Amino acid sequence: MQPPVPPNGNPNQQPSPDSRHEKINTLWKIISLAYVLTALGLSFYWEMKETGLCGMIMEWQLSFMDDEYYPALDILGALLLLLIPLFIGKFVVEKVTGVKIDNVKYPGQ
């Protein structure tokens, strides 16, 4: 099986590192934004239904904090736990691709 030919038709030319870097960064930003929005929505859903991670954190609060309950701790705790895999994923993507995922470069910078 032959490797894919770049758009310019020269099979010996590899994609530029800047192009690859930009594609991986853009894809990562789209995936991470979708993940964060999903985690936020899921946390609020769990808080309203008192299930999932928020329900577990609520039960923990009631048992260890002398029957005191703070709903903000539920949501923040659930978000923290849900965002840990995102940071692990970032580390894995950087190690596998060899591309450092960095901040957005705005026009004029």
HELIX and SHEET records of a PDB file:
HELIX    1   1 PRO A   17  LYS A   49  1                                  33    
HELIX    2   2 GLY A   52  PHE A   64  1                                  13    
HELIX    3   3 PRO A   71  THR A   97  1                                  27    
END                                                                             
